Amino acid sequence: MSQPLIDSLRRALAANPDDLPLRLHLAELLLEAGDRSGAVSELATVLAGEPGNPTALKLMGRALAVDARQSEPAAAGGDVAPEQPAEGTAAAPAALLNFDWTAAEEQLGVDVPPMFVGSAEAAGEPAFDLERPRLQLADVGGMAQAKQRLQASFLAPLRNPELRRMYSKSLRGGLLMYGPPGCGKTYLARALAGELQAGFLSVQITDILDPLLGTSERNVHELFQAARRAAPCVLFFDEVDALGQRRSQTRNSALRGTVNQLLTELDGVEQDNDGVFVLAATNQPWDVDPALRRPGRFDRTVLVLPPDQPAREAILRHHLQHRPIAGIDTGRLAKRTEGFSGADLAYVTELAAENALLASVADGEPRPIGMADLEAAVAGVRPSIGPWLETARNLVSFGEDDGTYGELRSYLKKAGRL
């Protein structure tokens, strides 16, 4: 194979190093040209990105089988080399497992991650993606009460450091947002991170829990360590009732240990949590372990209600902005959708778009979404928060009332549910 072609492929890879098929092609050409060390280097890079790539494994097996044949001593009684297994048999993976990666890296002068070593998650080490949201609280329609609580809890102390020091106001502790599903709790948390110009770490139970003993606790610790390193950072626990459920109701000892570790990290016993703004969201706050609600933990709560009329109008405009529309009165639609969640409103616009699309197919000519499409969609959608409101009503009416859900009681009375 001509050297110019190999040089051309190397220049192409220098411009686009993530092109694995191109790198595989280069490795095959190098192997055919007798440059086994170069081929191994390229194949190692491919396998670091795709450990199970069958073509790369096959080529690596060929390269290493050649090395093995050249390094083996002659068979006793003659110079005949031992029979080599055919390509694609189990011998190639076995040769790969016995390959000395350290020696290869030293020989080639590169630092390549070894094959068959899984990702951080597979090794039991959590990998959490830090976001930098550009969303601001001003971008969130309505929710004036929730915004005011966030302002008092986080924004005002952070923006006035001198007053914070004067009043010894700590930035520690967290805030628990609760309310019916689909009403924007996660959206509000992202907006707060954007307002603070802080990092945003969103965590769900699947990011934490692990079947191996002690790994879930370590995941919680590593999560808080990542947030501390990225401070200022908003650490957001979505559906915290699944992770921090009442230990008295939990038979799983591993989950109880995870809750204990979460409590320890929130207290900051071994680390300083200043600059780590801990938020959590739940649809069922009554299932959250009471210990998580103590001072210094999720000691502040805010009820995130279904969007009010200005918020509903803003949500409708948001979901219609990139669709062809004509003659839409979002104000009138907002009045007709009292009790709809943000998710319900998104579904309304989706149904209206579907209706306009089907009509366009039938007529053979595209037409915009009209008011009739949206009104028909509103008539066909039932607010999804009804079951949640019924559960909340039972809790407030018949459960122990220590004043925790006073805000919820007021809303239910206003909505005619009590």
N, C-alpha and C positions, 0 to 999 in steps of 0.2 A: 504494500500500500504506500502511495506517495507521501512523502513528508509534507509537501505543501498543503495537502488536504487536512492532515493532522494539525498543522499550524493554523489553518483557517478555522477549524473547529475550536481550537483553544482560544483564538481571538473572539469567536462568537460566545464562548462560555464566560470569558472575562467580562463581556458586556451584559450577559444574562446568566449569572451563576446558578440560578434556581431552575434552569431548564434541565430536568433530570433525564428525559429521553435523549437529548443531545449529548449529555455526559455519558450515558450508556453507549451511544454510538461511538464516541471517542474511545471509551474503554475497550470496545470490541476491536477497533482499528489498532490500538496500541498492542493488544494481545496478539493479533495477527502479525504485527510488525516485530514481535519478539520483545517488546518493552513491557515485561511483566510487572515491574515495580510501578511504572506509570499507570498501568491498567488497574492494579490493586488500589492505588491511591484514589483514582476516579471512582471505582466501585465502592470503596469505603464511604466516600461522600454520598453516593446515591443511597446506600444502605443505612446511613445515619438518618436520612430523611424518610426513607421507606424501607423499614427493616425486613418486610416480607416480600419485596419485589422479586418475582421468580426469575426474571431475566438476569438481574444483577447477581442473584445467588448462583445461578447456573454458570455465569462467566467467572465469578469468583472461584467456584469450584474447579473450573478448568485451569485458572491461573495457579491455584495452590496445588493442584494435582501435578502440574508440570514441575513446580518447585520440589514436591515430595519425591518425584521420580529421580530428579537430578541429585538430590541429597542422600537417597537411600544407598547403602552399600550393596555390592553385587551379591546375588544369591549364592549360597554355599554350593560348591561343586561346579561353578561356571559363571559366566558374565551375563546370563539371561536375567533381565529385570523382571520383577514380579508382575503378574497380570494386573492391569489397571481396571477399575470398574468403569462401566459405560457412563456417559454423561446422563445426569438426571437421576442416578441412583442415590441411595442413602449415604454413600461415601462422601459426597460433596459437602453436605451439612456437617458431617462429622469432622471433616478437615477444617471447616470454618471454625468449629468450636475449639479446636486445638491450635488455632493460629495465634502466634505471639504478636499481639497488637502493639505492645510497647516497643518491641524490637523493630517492627515495621515503621512506627512513627519516628523512631530515632534514625532509621536508615533513610527515610524519605524526607525528613525534616518538616513534617507536618503534624498537627495535633488534631486527630480525627476521633470522634466519640466511638467507642467500641460497639460492634453489632450486638443484637439480641439484648441490649440494655434498654428497658422500656422508658417511657416518659416519666416525668416526676410523679404523675398520679399513680402509674403502675408501681413505682418504687415506694409508694406510701407517703410521698411528700406532696402536699397540695400546691397547685399552681393557680394563682388568682390573678385575673386580668384587671389591671388598674385602668379605669376610664378617666377622661377629662371632659366632662359634659360642658357644652356651650349653652345649654338651656338656662334661662333665668326665671326667677319667680314671676317676673312680669309677663312671661310667656304662658303662664298657667292661668286660665280663665277662672274667675270667681275664687272660691275657697278663701275668702277674706279672713275667716276665723282661724283656719289652719295656718295661713301665712303669718298672722299676728303672733301666734304661739311660737312659730319657728323664729320669728324676729326676736322675741324676748329670750328664747332659750339659747340661740346660737349667734345670730347676726349682730345684734346690738353689742354683746360683750366682745366679740371678735373685732368689730370695727372701732371700738373705743377702748384701746388697751390701757390708757391712763385711768379711766374710770373703773375698768376691771380690776386694776391693781389697787385703786383706792378702796373699793368695796370688797376686795379679796374674793372676787367672783371667779370661781374655777370653771374651766371649760370641760371638766369631766362630767360623767353621767351621760344618760341617753334619753331618747324620746321614743315612745311607743305610739305609732299611728294605728288606729283601728277603725273599722267601719265595714260596710257591705262591700262585696267583691266588685271589681271593675270600676272603682270610683277615683282612681288616680293616685294611690298611695306611693307606688313606685315612681311614677312620673314626678310627684312632688319631691321625693328624696333626691332624684337626679337634678331637679331644678335648684334645690338647696346647695348641692355640690357645685353647680355652675355659679351660683351667687357667691359662694365662698371662694371661688377659684381654687377649689380643692380637688384632690383625687377622689374617685368613687369606686368602692369595692362592693359589689352586689353579691350576696351569698345566699344559696338555698341549701336545704337539708342534704341534697345529693352531693354538694360540694364538701360536706363535712363528714357524714357517716361513712364508716368503712367496716367490713366484717372482721378485720383483724383486730385483736385485742389491743387497746391502747392507741390505735392509729387515729381514731376520731378525736380523742383528746389532743393528740399532737397536731392534728389539722386545725383545731380551734386555736391552739397556741401560735402556730405559724401564720394563721390568718391575722391575728392581732399584731404579730411582729411585722408583717407586711404593711399593715395600716400605720404602725408607729414609724416605720422607716419612711413612709410616704407622707407623713403629716405636713400640712393639714390635710386630713383625709376624712371623708364620710364613709363609714362602714355600715352597710345596710343589710339587715337580715330580713329577707322576705319570708313570709309565712313562719314567723318565729315560733308559733304555737307548735309546729311540727318538731322543731329542734328543742325548744325550751318548755316542753309540756310538763304538767304537774308530775313531780317525781312520785307522789303518792298513788298516781294512776298508772305508773310505768312499771311493768314487770321486767322489762329488758334492762339488765344491770349495766350493759354497755351504754345505753342511752342515758341512764342516771349519771354515769361517770362523765358523759359529755356535758350534761347540764352543770355538773359541779365545776368542770373546767371552764365553762362559759362564765359562771359566777366569779371564779378566781380572776379571769382575765378582765372582766368588767370592773372588779375592785382595784385592779392595777397593783396587786400585792408586790409583785416582783418587778414591774415595769411602770413607767410613768405614762399615763394615757392622755396627757395634755395635748391638744391638737388633734385627737381622734374623736370625731363626732359620731357617736353610735346611734343609729336609727334602726327601728324595727317596724315591721308591718304585720298585721294579722287581721283575719276576719273574725276570729274567735278569741278575744282577749281573756275570756273566762277560763280558757284552757291553758293559759300561760302560768308557769310555776310562780307562786306569790313571791318567792325569794328574788325573782328577777325584777320585781317592782319596787324593791327597797331603795332608799336613798343611795345615790352614787351609781345606780344601775339604770334600769329603765324607769326612772322616778318621775318622769313627766309624760303625760298622755295627751293626745289630741284626737278628737273624733273627726274623721274624714267622711263627710256626708255625701250623698248623691249630689251632683252638680246643680247649683242654683240656675236661674234663668240666664244670667249673663254668661255663666260657664257653659251651659248647654249650647247657647248660640255660638260661642267661640269654638266648641268642639265640632259642631256641625260645619262651620266654615273651614276648619282645619281639614276635615275629611272630604270636603267637596272641592278644595282649592285646585287640585290637579285633575279634575274631571270636567268634561263639557257640561255646562249648566245653562239654563235660561229661565228667567222669571222666578227665581227662588227668593222666598221671604223667610230667612232664617229666624227672624224675630217671632213670626207667627208659629213656626215649627217649634221653637223653644218653649212657647207658652203651652203647646199641646203635649209636650213630653215631660211633664212634671213627674218625678219619681224614676225617671230613666237614669241608668248609670252611664258612665262614659263608654263602656263596652257596648251597652244597648244602642247608644247613638251611632257608634261606628257600624253596628250591624244594620241599622236603619239605612244609612247611606249605601252600604253594600247591597242591600235588597233593591234599593231604588236604581242603582247602577245596573244591576242584573236585569231589572224590568225593562230599562231603556235599551239595553243591549239586545235582549230577545225581540223587542219591538223593531229594532233596527234590522235585525236579521230577517224578520218576517216581511218588512216593507222593502228590503233591498236597498235602503238608504239610511245612513247613520243620522241619529237625532240626539239632541242634548237631553240631559236629565231635567225633567220639569217638576213643577210643584205637585202635580198629580201623582208622579212616581213616589215622591217622598211622603205624601199624605197617605197613600196606599200602604207604604212600608210601615209607617207609624201605626196605622190601624191593625197591621198584622203582627206587631211585636208587643209582647207582654213584658213589663219591667221585670228584670231578673232578681231584684233585691227583695221580693216578697218573702221567700222562705227565711232569709236572714232577719228581716224585721220581725217575723213571727217568733223566731228563736230569741231575739233580743227582748221582745215584749214579755215572754215567759220568764226570762232571767230577771228582768227589772221588777216584774209583778210578784214573783214567787221565790226568787232567790234571796240570799242575804244581801242587804243593802247597807254598805258601809260608806256610801257617798262616792265610791269610785266611778259609778256610771250615772252621776247626776246630769251630766251634759246629754247623755243618751236618753235619759228619762224625759228631759225637757223636749228633745226632738220628737220622741214618740208621742208625747202629748200634743205637740203642735201638729203632727201628721195625723192625729186622730186614731192612733194605735193604742192608746191607754184610756 
